[in-house]
Amino acid sequence: MLKKQYLFELIKSLDIHEKRYLIAKGAKTGDGNSAYVNIIKGIYDMQEYDEGMIKKIISASSVSVKTDVKKHYLYYWILKQLFDFHSVQYKSLTELGNILLLKDKSLYEQALSLIPDIKKRLIERERYPELFILLENELKISRYKEAADPNLILNELTEFSKQYRDYTIYETLKFQFRKMLDRHMFVRDESDKKMSTEIMAHPFLGKNYQTEGVLNRYSYNLLNYWSAAHINNWEKAFDYAKNNFKHMTLKKSNMLNFPEQYLFSIYNLLNAHSMTGHSKSSSALLELRNLMKTKLSSRLKNDAYFYFNLSKLISQNKSPTLSIGHEIEEAEAYILKNEKNFTRINLNHFYFDLAKCFFNSGNIQKAFTYFNEIYQNLNVKGHTLDFYVHSRLLFCLCCFELREFELMIYSAKATNEFVKRNKLMYEFEKRMLKFITREIPKAIGNKKDKLLIFRKLSADLAIVFQSEYERSVLNYFDYEKWINDKIKILNA
């Protein structure tokens, strides 16, 4: 029996490509399925679960009064279409079914003849659960065929069991670290540092630990990259990003078998290049350009273009200039043309760096447009808490520059409530929000008073930033430079 919210949760879990596929499929088949299109669109646009609203959406698209029955059929229709959409990913399950069927019919020779090719693909793609099912059934079949060697199969089970054990541990460690990063991308206090230290103390992350498998080595490098970046040790982070890049690009098959990991290894290296100031990132950029030309899925190509353009923005913001170059204009044109291909979270992250480019160059109106776009679309699960805070703070700074003081104060007060509710009121946030909500309103229109509050803010933050934990916020935006520039202008 399906619970009432299951259909809502399934539809809200769809990514852009899955949603587009379902809508196209429903529109193509017509008849009863065309109503599914309207229901999926309606539920997808809902922000929160509301059973009454779901019933209204279904009733508007169906003559049936039995909404629970309609929900049941739509739920399983979506599952079937998603299975077809991801058929390549689930192909091994069908192939395993064929072997089980032949085994149950005692057609052992036929079953054994199918196993080598399937086993090879599962090993290459490191699909351990399916591989164990295959090996266990191969072991059972070997009892009936003299030519089969059960000892070889047992050795494979032992070898891949160790790899799978490593894999599950690395996945658990990544989940634990990711939970921490979802709150703070960079260490903000002793508890953050302690948690990171405890995770990285695991023996599987030690320098001397040897692990087998492409994914295991990728995870080993990724966790060490996260750990170094988390404490702002970008030189060390760069080394691990470079190791992962070399590891994932060593074989072309890695691109086909592990496309997401392959792409992230390139992006992480580009990001580390920008953060360290190392100028040579030609190998990563070349790899990304080649990826954009390959005959891979449109989804992977879209992601490659996305990260290629995002890396331009990150690099520009690390060394900002007063002019917007051709590359930034290209990045802006690209995202505006392809907005529909990306999730709201990815769009917001792109807009964040794009807005900073315009802010740093002095085009505050353009920056305001993109920060406002983020501000209006923050109610989406998946953003880090840091992203909420700094996108809102920078929106306030845009309002200040444009003399939109009422909007600035309203936004700052809402941000103040957010940081208090989520226990994010560190010294930097406390001081900046006090400056925006209490001090700026008293100094509006008075140059002398304005100069005084900026000087006071600069002096206070100089003390705050003596803490490495507080100083980490400068990874998001150079607040010190903005304040000092204001002081220079007011002194003129």
Contacts in CASP RR format, 6 or more apart in sequence:
PFRMAT RR
TARGET T0000
AUTHOR 0000-0000-0000
METHOD contacts of the structure
MODEL  1
MLKKQYLFELIKSLDIHEKRYLIAKGAKTGDGNSAYVNIIKGIYDMQEYD
EGMIKKIISASSVSVKTDVKKHYLYYWILKQLFDFHSVQYKSLTELGNIL
LLKDKSLYEQALSLIPDIKKRLIERERYPELFILLENELKISRYKEAADP
NLILNELTEFSKQYRDYTIYETLKFQFRKMLDRHMFVRDESDKKMSTEIM
AHPFLGKNYQTEGVLNRYSYNLLNYWSAAHINNWEKAFDYAKNNFKHMTL
KKSNMLNFPEQYLFSIYNLLNAHSMTGHSKSSSALLELRNLMKTKLSSRL
KNDAYFYFNLSKLISQNKSPTLSIGHEIEEAEAYILKNEKNFTRINLNHF
YFDLAKCFFNSGNIQKAFTYFNEIYQNLNVKGHTLDFYVHSRLLFCLCCF
ELREFELMIYSAKATNEFVKRNKLMYEFEKRMLKFITREIPKAIGNKKDK
LLIFRKLSADLAIVFQSEYERSVLNYFDYEKWINDKIKILNA
2 71 0 8 1.000
2 72 0 8 1.000
2 75 0 8 1.000
4 51 0 8 1.000
5 49 0 8 1.000
5 51 0 8 1.000
6 75 0 8 1.000
7 43 0 8 1.000
7 54 0 8 1.000
7 71 0 8 1.000
7 74 0 8 1.000
7 75 0 8 1.000
8 43 0 8 1.000
8 46 0 8 1.000
8 49 0 8 1.000
8 54 0 8 1.000
9 49 0 8 1.000
10 75 0 8 1.000
10 78 0 8 1.000
10 79 0 8 1.000
11 40 0 8 1.000
11 43 0 8 1.000
11 44 0 8 1.000
11 78 0 8 1.000
12 43 0 8 1.000
12 44 0 8 1.000
12 46 0 8 1.000
14 22 0 8 1.000
14 44 0 8 1.000
15 343 0 8 1.000
16 340 0 8 1.000
16 341 0 8 1.000
16 342 0 8 1.000
16 343 0 8 1.000
17 298 0 8 1.000
17 299 0 8 1.000
18 82 0 8 1.000
18 85 0 8 1.000
19 40 0 8 1.000
19 44 0 8 1.000
21 81 0 8 1.000
21 85 0 8 1.000
22 36 0 8 1.000
22 37 0 8 1.000
22 40 0 8 1.000
22 78 0 8 1.000
22 81 0 8 1.000
22 82 0 8 1.000
23 37 0 8 1.000
23 40 0 8 1.000
23 41 0 8 1.000
25 33 0 8 1.000
25 81 0 8 1.000
26 33 0 8 1.000
26 34 0 8 1.000
26 36 0 8 1.000
26 37 0 8 1.000
27 34 0 8 1.000
27 37 0 8 1.000
33 77 0 8 1.000
35 61 0 8 1.000
35 62 0 8 1.000
36 61 0 8 1.000
36 74 0 8 1.000
36 77 0 8 1.000
38 57 0 8 1.000
38 60 0 8 1.000
38 61 0 8 1.000
39 57 0 8 1.000
39 58 0 8 1.000
39 61 0 8 1.000
39 62 0 8 1.000
39 70 0 8 1.000
39 74 0 8 1.000
40 74 0 8 1.000
40 78 0 8 1.000
42 57 0 8 1.000
43 54 0 8 1.000
43 57 0 8 1.000
46 53 0 8 1.000
46 54 0 8 1.000
47 379 0 8 1.000
54 67 0 8 1.000
54 71 0 8 1.000
55 67 0 8 1.000
58 67 0 8 1.000
58 70 0 8 1.000
58 71 0 8 1.000
59 65 0 8 1.000
59 67 0 8 1.000
62 70 0 8 1.000
64 70 0 8 1.000
83 90 0 8 1.000
92 118 0 8 1.000
92 121 0 8 1.000
92 122 0 8 1.000
92 127 0 8 1.000
92 130 0 8 1.000
93 130 0 8 1.000
95 114 0 8 1.000
95 118 0 8 1.000
96 118 0 8 1.000
96 130 0 8 1.000
96 133 0 8 1.000
96 134 0 8 1.000
96 137 0 8 1.000
98 114 0 8 1.000
99 111 0 8 1.000
99 114 0 8 1.000
99 115 0 8 1.000
99 118 0 8 1.000
99 134 0 8 1.000
99 137 0 8 1.000
100 137 0 8 1.000
102 108 0 8 1.000
102 110 0 8 1.000
102 111 0 8 1.000
102 114 0 8 1.000
103 111 0 8 1.000
103 137 0 8 1.000
103 140 0 8 1.000
103 141 0 8 1.000
106 144 0 8 1.000
108 141 0 8 1.000
108 144 0 8 1.000
108 145 0 8 1.000
109 145 0 8 1.000
111 137 0 8 1.000
111 141 0 8 1.000
112 138 0 8 1.000
112 141 0 8 1.000
112 145 0 8 1.000
112 148 0 8 1.000
115 134 0 8 1.000
115 138 0 8 1.000
118 134 0 8 1.000
119 131 0 8 1.000
119 134 0 8 1.000
119 135 0 8 1.000
119 138 0 8 1.000
122 130 0 8 1.000
122 131 0 8 1.000
122 134 0 8 1.000
123 131 0 8 1.000
123 160 0 8 1.000
124 253 0 8 1.000
124 257 0 8 1.000
125 257 0 8 1.000
125 258 0 8 1.000
126 163 0 8 1.000
126 167 0 8 1.000
126 213 0 8 1.000
126 214 0 8 1.000
126 215 0 8 1.000
126 257 0 8 1.000
126 258 0 8 1.000
128 160 0 8 1.000
128 163 0 8 1.000
128 164 0 8 1.000
128 167 0 8 1.000
131 160 0 8 1.000
132 157 0 8 1.000
132 160 0 8 1.000
132 161 0 8 1.000
132 164 0 8 1.000
135 153 0 8 1.000
135 156 0 8 1.000
135 157 0 8 1.000
135 160 0 8 1.000
136 157 0 8 1.000
138 148 0 8 1.000
138 153 0 8 1.000
139 150 0 8 1.000
139 153 0 8 1.000
139 154 0 8 1.000
139 157 0 8 1.000
141 148 0 8 1.000
142 148 0 8 1.000
142 149 0 8 1.000
142 150 0 8 1.000
142 153 0 8 1.000
143 150 0 8 1.000
159 212 0 8 1.000
162 212 0 8 1.000
163 211 0 8 1.000
163 212 0 8 1.000
163 213 0 8 1.000
163 216 0 8 1.000
166 204 0 8 1.000
166 211 0 8 1.000
166 212 0 8 1.000
166 216 0 8 1.000
167 215 0 8 1.000
167 216 0 8 1.000
167 219 0 8 1.000
169 202 0 8 1.000
169 204 0 8 1.000
170 204 0 8 1.000
170 215 0 8 1.000
170 216 0 8 1.000
170 219 0 8 1.000
170 220 0 8 1.000
170 223 0 8 1.000
171 219 0 8 1.000
173 199 0 8 1.000
173 202 0 8 1.000
173 204 0 8 1.000
173 205 0 8 1.000
173 219 0 8 1.000
173 223 0 8 1.000
174 219 0 8 1.000
174 222 0 8 1.000
174 223 0 8 1.000
176 199 0 8 1.000
177 196 0 8 1.000
177 199 0 8 1.000
177 223 0 8 1.000
177 226 0 8 1.000
177 227 0 8 1.000
180 192 0 8 1.000
180 195 0 8 1.000
180 196 0 8 1.000
180 199 0 8 1.000
180 230 0 8 1.000
181 226 0 8 1.000
181 230 0 8 1.000
181 384 0 8 1.000
182 382 0 8 1.000
182 384 0 8 1.000
182 385 0 8 1.000
183 384 0 8 1.000
183 385 0 8 1.000
183 386 0 8 1.000
184 192 0 8 1.000
184 384 0 8 1.000
184 385 0 8 1.000
184 386 0 8 1.000
185 229 0 8 1.000
185 230 0 8 1.000
185 384 0 8 1.000
185 386 0 8 1.000
185 475 0 8 1.000
186 229 0 8 1.000
186 230 0 8 1.000
186 231 0 8 1.000
186 232 0 8 1.000
186 386 0 8 1.000
186 472 0 8 1.000
186 473 0 8 1.000
186 475 0 8 1.000
187 193 0 8 1.000
187 196 0 8 1.000
187 230 0 8 1.000
187 231 0 8 1.000
187 232 0 8 1.000
187 468 0 8 1.000
187 469 0 8 1.000
187 472 0 8 1.000
188 426 0 8 1.000
188 469 0 8 1.000
188 470 0 8 1.000
188 472 0 8 1.000
189 426 0 8 1.000
189 469 0 8 1.000
190 469 0 8 1.000
192 230 0 8 1.000
192 469 0 8 1.000
193 231 0 8 1.000
193 469 0 8 1.000
196 227 0 8 1.000
196 230 0 8 1.000
196 231 0 8 1.000
199 223 0 8 1.000
199 227 0 8 1.000
200 223 0 8 1.000
200 224 0 8 1.000
200 227 0 8 1.000
203 209 0 8 1.000
204 211 0 8 1.000
204 220 0 8 1.000
205 220 0 8 1.000
205 223 0 8 1.000
205 224 0 8 1.000
209 220 0 8 1.000
211 217 0 8 1.000
211 220 0 8 1.000
214 247 0 8 1.000
214 248 0 8 1.000
214 254 0 8 1.000
214 257 0 8 1.000
214 258 0 8 1.000
214 261 0 8 1.000
215 258 0 8 1.000
215 261 0 8 1.000
217 247 0 8 1.000
218 244 0 8 1.000
218 247 0 8 1.000
218 248 0 8 1.000
218 258 0 8 1.000
218 261 0 8 1.000
218 265 0 8 1.000
221 240 0 8 1.000
221 241 0 8 1.000
221 243 0 8 1.000
221 244 0 8 1.000
221 247 0 8 1.000
221 265 0 8 1.000
222 240 0 8 1.000
222 244 0 8 1.000
222 264 0 8 1.000
222 268 0 8 1.000
224 236 0 8 1.000
224 240 0 8 1.000
225 237 0 8 1.000
225 240 0 8 1.000
225 241 0 8 1.000
225 244 0 8 1.000
225 268 0 8 1.000
225 272 0 8 1.000
228 234 0 8 1.000
228 236 0 8 1.000
228 237 0 8 1.000
228 239 0 8 1.000
228 240 0 8 1.000
229 237 0 8 1.000
229 272 0 8 1.000
229 275 0 8 1.000
232 468 0 8 1.000
232 472 0 8 1.000
232 475 0 8 1.000
234 272 0 8 1.000
234 275 0 8 1.000
234 276 0 8 1.000
235 276 0 8 1.000
237 272 0 8 1.000
237 275 0 8 1.000
237 276 0 8 1.000
238 269 0 8 1.000
238 272 0 8 1.000
238 273 0 8 1.000
238 275 0 8 1.000
238 276 0 8 1.000
238 278 0 8 1.000
241 265 0 8 1.000
241 268 0 8 1.000
241 269 0 8 1.000
241 271 0 8 1.000
241 272 0 8 1.000
242 269 0 8 1.000
242 272 0 8 1.000
244 265 0 8 1.000
244 268 0 8 1.000
244 269 0 8 1.000
245 265 0 8 1.000
245 266 0 8 1.000
245 268 0 8 1.000
245 269 0 8 1.000
245 283 0 8 1.000
245 284 0 8 1.000
245 287 0 8 1.000
247 265 0 8 1.000
248 254 0 8 1.000
248 258 0 8 1.000
248 261 0 8 1.000
248 262 0 8 1.000
248 265 0 8 1.000
248 266 0 8 1.000
249 255 0 8 1.000
249 262 0 8 1.000
249 265 0 8 1.000
249 266 0 8 1.000
249 287 0 8 1.000
254 261 0 8 1.000
254 262 0 8 1.000
255 262 0 8 1.000
255 291 0 8 1.000
255 294 0 8 1.000
255 296 0 8 1.000
256 296 0 8 1.000
259 296 0 8 1.000
259 297 0 8 1.000
259 300 0 8 1.000
262 291 0 8 1.000
263 291 0 8 1.000
263 300 0 8 1.000
263 303 0 8 1.000
263 304 0 8 1.000
263 307 0 8 1.000
266 284 0 8 1.000
266 287 0 8 1.000
266 288 0 8 1.000
266 291 0 8 1.000
266 307 0 8 1.000
267 307 0 8 1.000
267 310 0 8 1.000
267 311 0 8 1.000
269 281 0 8 1.000
269 284 0 8 1.000
270 281 0 8 1.000
270 284 0 8 1.000
270 285 0 8 1.000
270 288 0 8 1.000
270 307 0 8 1.000
270 311 0 8 1.000
270 314 0 8 1.000
270 315 0 8 1.000
271 311 0 8 1.000
271 314 0 8 1.000
272 278 0 8 1.000
273 279 0 8 1.000
273 280 0 8 1.000
273 281 0 8 1.000
273 284 0 8 1.000
273 315 0 8 1.000
274 311 0 8 1.000
274 314 0 8 1.000
274 315 0 8 1.000
274 318 0 8 1.000
275 318 0 8 1.000
275 475 0 8 1.000
277 318 0 8 1.000
277 319 0 8 1.000
285 308 0 8 1.000
285 311 0 8 1.000
288 304 0 8 1.000
288 307 0 8 1.000
288 308 0 8 1.000
288 311 0 8 1.000
289 308 0 8 1.000
291 300 0 8 1.000
291 301 0 8 1.000
291 304 0 8 1.000
292 301 0 8 1.000
292 304 0 8 1.000
292 305 0 8 1.000
292 308 0 8 1.000
294 301 0 8 1.000
302 338 0 8 1.000
302 341 0 8 1.000
302 342 0 8 1.000
305 334 0 8 1.000
305 338 0 8 1.000
306 338 0 8 1.000
306 342 0 8 1.000
306 346 0 8 1.000
306 350 0 8 1.000
309 330 0 8 1.000
309 331 0 8 1.000
309 334 0 8 1.000
309 335 0 8 1.000
309 350 0 8 1.000
310 331 0 8 1.000
310 349 0 8 1.000
310 350 0 8 1.000
310 353 0 8 1.000
312 327 0 8 1.000
312 328 0 8 1.000
312 330 0 8 1.000
312 331 0 8 1.000
313 328 0 8 1.000
313 331 0 8 1.000
313 350 0 8 1.000
313 353 0 8 1.000
313 354 0 8 1.000
313 356 0 8 1.000
313 357 0 8 1.000
314 353 0 8 1.000
316 327 0 8 1.000
316 328 0 8 1.000
316 357 0 8 1.000
317 353 0 8 1.000
317 356 0 8 1.000
317 357 0 8 1.000
317 360 0 8 1.000
320 356 0 8 1.000
320 357 0 8 1.000
320 360 0 8 1.000
320 361 0 8 1.000
320 478 0 8 1.000
321 360 0 8 1.000
321 361 0 8 1.000
322 360 0 8 1.000
322 361 0 8 1.000
322 362 0 8 1.000
323 361 0 8 1.000
324 357 0 8 1.000
324 358 0 8 1.000
324 361 0 8 1.000
324 363 0 8 1.000
328 354 0 8 1.000
328 357 0 8 1.000
331 354 0 8 1.000
332 354 0 8 1.000
335 342 0 8 1.000
335 347 0 8 1.000
335 350 0 8 1.000
335 351 0 8 1.000
335 354 0 8 1.000
339 347 0 8 1.000
342 350 0 8 1.000
344 377 0 8 1.000
344 380 0 8 1.000
345 380 0 8 1.000
345 382 0 8 1.000
345 383 0 8 1.000
347 377 0 8 1.000
348 373 0 8 1.000
348 374 0 8 1.000
348 377 0 8 1.000
348 378 0 8 1.000
348 380 0 8 1.000
348 383 0 8 1.000
348 387 0 8 1.000
348 391 0 8 1.000
349 387 0 8 1.000
351 370 0 8 1.000
351 371 0 8 1.000
351 373 0 8 1.000
351 374 0 8 1.000
352 370 0 8 1.000
352 371 0 8 1.000
352 374 0 8 1.000
352 387 0 8 1.000
352 390 0 8 1.000
352 391 0 8 1.000
352 394 0 8 1.000
354 370 0 8 1.000
355 366 0 8 1.000
355 367 0 8 1.000
355 368 0 8 1.000
355 369 0 8 1.000
355 370 0 8 1.000
355 371 0 8 1.000
355 374 0 8 1.000
355 394 0 8 1.000
355 398 0 8 1.000
356 367 0 8 1.000
356 394 0 8 1.000
356 477 0 8 1.000
358 364 0 8 1.000
358 366 0 8 1.000
358 367 0 8 1.000
358 370 0 8 1.000
359 367 0 8 1.000
359 394 0 8 1.000
359 397 0 8 1.000
359 398 0 8 1.000
364 398 0 8 1.000
364 401 0 8 1.000
364 402 0 8 1.000
365 402 0 8 1.000
367 394 0 8 1.000
367 398 0 8 1.000
368 395 0 8 1.000
368 398 0 8 1.000
368 399 0 8 1.000
368 401 0 8 1.000
368 402 0 8 1.000
371 391 0 8 1.000
371 394 0 8 1.000
371 395 0 8 1.000
371 398 0 8 1.000
372 395 0 8 1.000
372 398 0 8 1.000
374 391 0 8 1.000
374 395 0 8 1.000
375 391 0 8 1.000
375 392 0 8 1.000
375 395 0 8 1.000
375 411 0 8 1.000
378 388 0 8 1.000
378 391 0 8 1.000
378 392 0 8 1.000
385 422 0 8 1.000
385 424 0 8 1.000
386 476 0 8 1.000
388 418 0 8 1.000
389 415 0 8 1.000
389 418 0 8 1.000
389 419 0 8 1.000
389 424 0 8 1.000
389 429 0 8 1.000
390 473 0 8 1.000
390 476 0 8 1.000
390 477 0 8 1.000
392 411 0 8 1.000
392 412 0 8 1.000
392 414 0 8 1.000
392 415 0 8 1.000
392 418 0 8 1.000
393 415 0 8 1.000
393 432 0 8 1.000
393 436 0 8 1.000
393 477 0 8 1.000
394 477 0 8 1.000
395 411 0 8 1.000
396 408 0 8 1.000
396 411 0 8 1.000
396 412 0 8 1.000
396 415 0 8 1.000
396 436 0 8 1.000
397 482 0 8 1.000
398 404 0 8 1.000
399 405 0 8 1.000
399 407 0 8 1.000
399 408 0 8 1.000
399 411 0 8 1.000
400 408 0 8 1.000
400 436 0 8 1.000
400 440 0 8 1.000
405 440 0 8 1.000
405 441 0 8 1.000
405 444 0 8 1.000
408 436 0 8 1.000
408 440 0 8 1.000
409 436 0 8 1.000
409 437 0 8 1.000
409 441 0 8 1.000
412 433 0 8 1.000
412 436 0 8 1.000
412 437 0 8 1.000
413 437 0 8 1.000
415 433 0 8 1.000
416 433 0 8 1.000
416 437 0 8 1.000
418 424 0 8 1.000
419 425 0 8 1.000
419 429 0 8 1.000
419 433 0 8 1.000
426 469 0 8 1.000
426 470 0 8 1.000
427 464 0 8 1.000
427 467 0 8 1.000
427 470 0 8 1.000
428 461 0 8 1.000
428 464 0 8 1.000
428 465 0 8 1.000
428 470 0 8 1.000
428 473 0 8 1.000
428 479 0 8 1.000
431 457 0 8 1.000
431 460 0 8 1.000
431 461 0 8 1.000
431 464 0 8 1.000
432 457 0 8 1.000
432 479 0 8 1.000
435 453 0 8 1.000
435 457 0 8 1.000
439 453 0 8 1.000
439 456 0 8 1.000
439 457 0 8 1.000
440 450 0 8 1.000
440 453 0 8 1.000
442 449 0 8 1.000
442 453 0 8 1.000
443 449 0 8 1.000
443 450 0 8 1.000
443 452 0 8 1.000
443 453 0 8 1.000
444 450 0 8 1.000
447 490 0 8 1.000
450 490 0 8 1.000
451 487 0 8 1.000
451 490 0 8 1.000
451 491 0 8 1.000
454 483 0 8 1.000
454 486 0 8 1.000
454 487 0 8 1.000
454 490 0 8 1.000
455 487 0 8 1.000
457 483 0 8 1.000
458 480 0 8 1.000
458 483 0 8 1.000
458 484 0 8 1.000
458 487 0 8 1.000
461 479 0 8 1.000
461 480 0 8 1.000
461 483 0 8 1.000
464 470 0 8 1.000
465 471 0 8 1.000
465 474 0 8 1.000
465 480 0 8 1.000
473 479 0 8 1.000
474 480 0 8 1.000
END
